[in-house]
């Protein structure tokens, strides 16, 4: 597994957690984290 794959997996995990929690603020933070992980994965792929 590459680092990009790892961060993409973390992004997907954060999205799933965001859907599972009942607290809107927590869900929002998890969605933000998911996007950051996705962007980081993209950057890693572009540099390698």
Phi and psi restraints in degrees (range 20) as a CNS / XPLOR table:
assign (resid 1 and name C) (resid 2 and name N)
       (resid 2 and name CA) (resid 2 and name C) 1.0 -80.4 20.0 2
assign (resid 2 and name N) (resid 2 and name CA)
       (resid 2 and name C) (resid 3 and name N) 1.0 167.6 20.0 2
assign (resid 2 and name C) (resid 3 and name N)
       (resid 3 and name CA) (resid 3 and name C) 1.0 -62.2 20.0 2
assign (resid 3 and name N) (resid 3 and name CA)
       (resid 3 and name C) (resid 4 and name N) 1.0 -38.4 20.0 2
assign (resid 3 and name C) (resid 4 and name N)
       (resid 4 and name CA) (resid 4 and name C) 1.0 -61.7 20.0 2
assign (resid 4 and name N) (resid 4 and name CA)
       (resid 4 and name C) (resid 5 and name N) 1.0 -42.7 20.0 2
assign (resid 4 and name C) (resid 5 and name N)
       (resid 5 and name CA) (resid 5 and name C) 1.0 -61.1 20.0 2
assign (resid 5 and name N) (resid 5 and name CA)
       (resid 5 and name C) (resid 6 and name N) 1.0 -41.3 20.0 2
assign (resid 5 and name C) (resid 6 and name N)
       (resid 6 and name CA) (resid 6 and name C) 1.0 -59.3 20.0 2
assign (resid 6 and name N) (resid 6 and name CA)
       (resid 6 and name C) (resid 7 and name N) 1.0 -47.8 20.0 2
assign (resid 6 and name C) (resid 7 and name N)
       (resid 7 and name CA) (resid 7 and name C) 1.0 -69.3 20.0 2
assign (resid 7 and name N) (resid 7 and name CA)
       (resid 7 and name C) (resid 8 and name N) 1.0 -32.6 20.0 2
assign (resid 7 and name C) (resid 8 and name N)
       (resid 8 and name CA) (resid 8 and name C) 1.0 -65.6 20.0 2
assign (resid 8 and name N) (resid 8 and name CA)
       (resid 8 and name C) (resid 9 and name N) 1.0 -41.3 20.0 2
assign (resid 8 and name C) (resid 9 and name N)
       (resid 9 and name CA) (resid 9 and name C) 1.0 -61.9 20.0 2
assign (resid 9 and name N) (resid 9 and name CA)
       (resid 9 and name C) (resid 10 and name N) 1.0 -41.8 20.0 2
assign (resid 9 and name C) (resid 10 and name N)
       (resid 10 and name CA) (resid 10 and name C) 1.0 -64.2 20.0 2
assign (resid 10 and name N) (resid 10 and name CA)
       (resid 10 and name C) (resid 11 and name N) 1.0 -36.5 20.0 2
assign (resid 10 and name C) (resid 11 and name N)
       (resid 11 and name CA) (resid 11 and name C) 1.0 -62.0 20.0 2
assign (resid 11 and name N) (resid 11 and name CA)
       (resid 11 and name C) (resid 12 and name N) 1.0 -47.3 20.0 2
assign (resid 11 and name C) (resid 12 and name N)
       (resid 12 and name CA) (resid 12 and name C) 1.0 -62.8 20.0 2
assign (resid 12 and name N) (resid 12 and name CA)
       (resid 12 and name C) (resid 13 and name N) 1.0 -39.1 20.0 2
assign (resid 12 and name C) (resid 13 and name N)
       (resid 13 and name CA) (resid 13 and name C) 1.0 -63.6 20.0 2
assign (resid 13 and name N) (resid 13 and name CA)
       (resid 13 and name C) (resid 14 and name N) 1.0 -44.3 20.0 2
assign (resid 13 and name C) (resid 14 and name N)
       (resid 14 and name CA) (resid 14 and name C) 1.0 -63.3 20.0 2
assign (resid 14 and name N) (resid 14 and name CA)
       (resid 14 and name C) (resid 15 and name N) 1.0 -38.4 20.0 2
assign (resid 14 and name C) (resid 15 and name N)
       (resid 15 and name CA) (resid 15 and name C) 1.0 -62.7 20.0 2
assign (resid 15 and name N) (resid 15 and name CA)
       (resid 15 and name C) (resid 16 and name N) 1.0 -43.8 20.0 2
assign (resid 15 and name C) (resid 16 and name N)
       (resid 16 and name CA) (resid 16 and name C) 1.0 -62.8 20.0 2
assign (resid 16 and name N) (resid 16 and name CA)
       (resid 16 and name C) (resid 17 and name N) 1.0 -42.9 20.0 2
assign (resid 16 and name C) (resid 17 and name N)
       (resid 17 and name CA) (resid 17 and name C) 1.0 -63.7 20.0 2
assign (resid 17 and name N) (resid 17 and name CA)
       (resid 17 and name C) (resid 18 and name N) 1.0 -38.9 20.0 2
assign (resid 17 and name C) (resid 18 and name N)
       (resid 18 and name CA) (resid 18 and name C) 1.0 -59.9 20.0 2
assign (resid 18 and name N) (resid 18 and name CA)
       (resid 18 and name C) (resid 19 and name N) 1.0 -36.1 20.0 2
assign (resid 18 and name C) (resid 19 and name N)
       (resid 19 and name CA) (resid 19 and name C) 1.0 -74.8 20.0 2
assign (resid 19 and name N) (resid 19 and name CA)
       (resid 19 and name C) (resid 20 and name N) 1.0 -24.8 20.0 2
assign (resid 19 and name C) (resid 20 and name N)
       (resid 20 and name CA) (resid 20 and name C) 1.0 -87.8 20.0 2
assign (resid 20 and name N) (resid 20 and name CA)
       (resid 20 and name C) (resid 21 and name N) 1.0 -24.0 20.0 2
assign (resid 20 and name C) (resid 21 and name N)
       (resid 21 and name CA) (resid 21 and name C) 1.0 -83.6 20.0 2
assign (resid 21 and name N) (resid 21 and name CA)
       (resid 21 and name C) (resid 22 and name N) 1.0 154.3 20.0 2
assign (resid 21 and name C) (resid 22 and name N)
       (resid 22 and name CA) (resid 22 and name C) 1.0 -95.5 20.0 2
assign (resid 22 and name N) (resid 22 and name CA)
       (resid 22 and name C) (resid 23 and name N) 1.0 -18.0 20.0 2
assign (resid 22 and name C) (resid 23 and name N)
       (resid 23 and name CA) (resid 23 and name C) 1.0 -83.8 20.0 2
assign (resid 23 and name N) (resid 23 and name CA)
       (resid 23 and name C) (resid 24 and name N) 1.0 119.6 20.0 2
assign (resid 23 and name C) (resid 24 and name N)
       (resid 24 and name CA) (resid 24 and name C) 1.0 -60.7 20.0 2
assign (resid 24 and name N) (resid 24 and name CA)
       (resid 24 and name C) (resid 25 and name N) 1.0 -37.7 20.0 2
assign (resid 24 and name C) (resid 25 and name N)
       (resid 25 and name CA) (resid 25 and name C) 1.0 -67.1 20.0 2
assign (resid 25 and name N) (resid 25 and name CA)
       (resid 25 and name C) (resid 26 and name N) 1.0 -41.2 20.0 2
assign (resid 25 and name C) (resid 26 and name N)
       (resid 26 and name CA) (resid 26 and name C) 1.0 -65.1 20.0 2
assign (resid 26 and name N) (resid 26 and name CA)
       (resid 26 and name C) (resid 27 and name N) 1.0 -42.0 20.0 2
assign (resid 26 and name C) (resid 27 and name N)
       (resid 27 and name CA) (resid 27 and name C) 1.0 -60.5 20.0 2
assign (resid 27 and name N) (resid 27 and name CA)
       (resid 27 and name C) (resid 28 and name N) 1.0 -43.6 20.0 2
assign (resid 27 and name C) (resid 28 and name N)
       (resid 28 and name CA) (resid 28 and name C) 1.0 -61.2 20.0 2
assign (resid 28 and name N) (resid 28 and name CA)
       (resid 28 and name C) (resid 29 and name N) 1.0 -44.5 20.0 2
assign (resid 28 and name C) (resid 29 and name N)
       (resid 29 and name CA) (resid 29 and name C) 1.0 -63.9 20.0 2
assign (resid 29 and name N) (resid 29 and name CA)
       (resid 29 and name C) (resid 30 and name N) 1.0 -40.9 20.0 2
assign (resid 29 and name C) (resid 30 and name N)
       (resid 30 and name CA) (resid 30 and name C) 1.0 -64.7 20.0 2
assign (resid 30 and name N) (resid 30 and name CA)
       (resid 30 and name C) (resid 31 and name N) 1.0 -38.3 20.0 2
assign (resid 30 and name C) (resid 31 and name N)
       (resid 31 and name CA) (resid 31 and name C) 1.0 -65.1 20.0 2
assign (resid 31 and name N) (resid 31 and name CA)
       (resid 31 and name C) (resid 32 and name N) 1.0 -40.2 20.0 2
assign (resid 31 and name C) (resid 32 and name N)
       (resid 32 and name CA) (resid 32 and name C) 1.0 -63.4 20.0 2
assign (resid 32 and name N) (resid 32 and name CA)
       (resid 32 and name C) (resid 33 and name N) 1.0 -42.6 20.0 2
assign (resid 32 and name C) (resid 33 and name N)
       (resid 33 and name CA) (resid 33 and name C) 1.0 -62.1 20.0 2
assign (resid 33 and name N) (resid 33 and name CA)
       (resid 33 and name C) (resid 34 and name N) 1.0 -42.3 20.0 2
assign (resid 33 and name C) (resid 34 and name N)
       (resid 34 and name CA) (resid 34 and name C) 1.0 -58.7 20.0 2
assign (resid 34 and name N) (resid 34 and name CA)
       (resid 34 and name C) (resid 35 and name N) 1.0 -42.4 20.0 2
assign (resid 34 and name C) (resid 35 and name N)
       (resid 35 and name CA) (resid 35 and name C) 1.0 -66.6 20.0 2
assign (resid 35 and name N) (resid 35 and name CA)
       (resid 35 and name C) (resid 36 and name N) 1.0 -40.6 20.0 2
assign (resid 35 and name C) (resid 36 and name N)
       (resid 36 and name CA) (resid 36 and name C) 1.0 -62.9 20.0 2
assign (resid 36 and name N) (resid 36 and name CA)
       (resid 36 and name C) (resid 37 and name N) 1.0 -43.5 20.0 2
assign (resid 36 and name C) (resid 37 and name N)
       (resid 37 and name CA) (resid 37 and name C) 1.0 -61.2 20.0 2
assign (resid 37 and name N) (resid 37 and name CA)
       (resid 37 and name C) (resid 38 and name N) 1.0 -42.4 20.0 2
assign (resid 37 and name C) (resid 38 and name N)
       (resid 38 and name CA) (resid 38 and name C) 1.0 -62.6 20.0 2
assign (resid 38 and name N) (resid 38 and name CA)
       (resid 38 and name C) (resid 39 and name N) 1.0 -45.3 20.0 2
assign (resid 38 and name C) (resid 39 and name N)
       (resid 39 and name CA) (resid 39 and name C) 1.0 -63.8 20.0 2
assign (resid 39 and name N) (resid 39 and name CA)
       (resid 39 and name C) (resid 40 and name N) 1.0 -39.9 20.0 2
assign (resid 39 and name C) (resid 40 and name N)
       (resid 40 and name CA) (resid 40 and name C) 1.0 -63.4 20.0 2
assign (resid 40 and name N) (resid 40 and name CA)
       (resid 40 and name C) (resid 41 and name N) 1.0 -41.6 20.0 2
assign (resid 40 and name C) (resid 41 and name N)
       (resid 41 and name CA) (resid 41 and name C) 1.0 -60.7 20.0 2
assign (resid 41 and name N) (resid 41 and name CA)
       (resid 41 and name C) (resid 42 and name N) 1.0 -43.0 20.0 2
assign (resid 41 and name C) (resid 42 and name N)
       (resid 42 and name CA) (resid 42 and name C) 1.0 -60.9 20.0 2
assign (resid 42 and name N) (resid 42 and name CA)
       (resid 42 and name C) (resid 43 and name N) 1.0 -44.9 20.0 2
assign (resid 42 and name C) (resid 43 and name N)
       (resid 43 and name CA) (resid 43 and name C) 1.0 -63.1 20.0 2
assign (resid 43 and name N) (resid 43 and name CA)
       (resid 43 and name C) (resid 44 and name N) 1.0 -40.7 20.0 2
assign (resid 43 and name C) (resid 44 and name N)
       (resid 44 and name CA) (resid 44 and name C) 1.0 -62.4 20.0 2
assign (resid 44 and name N) (resid 44 and name CA)
       (resid 44 and name C) (resid 45 and name N) 1.0 -40.9 20.0 2
assign (resid 44 and name C) (resid 45 and name N)
       (resid 45 and name CA) (resid 45 and name C) 1.0 -66.2 20.0 2
assign (resid 45 and name N) (resid 45 and name CA)
       (resid 45 and name C) (resid 46 and name N) 1.0 -35.6 20.0 2
assign (resid 45 and name C) (resid 46 and name N)
       (resid 46 and name CA) (resid 46 and name C) 1.0 -71.0 20.0 2
assign (resid 46 and name N) (resid 46 and name CA)
       (resid 46 and name C) (resid 47 and name N) 1.0 -28.1 20.0 2
assign (resid 46 and name C) (resid 47 and name N)
       (resid 47 and name CA) (resid 47 and name C) 1.0 -90.9 20.0 2
assign (resid 47 and name N) (resid 47 and name CA)
       (resid 47 and name C) (resid 48 and name N) 1.0 -9.3 20.0 2
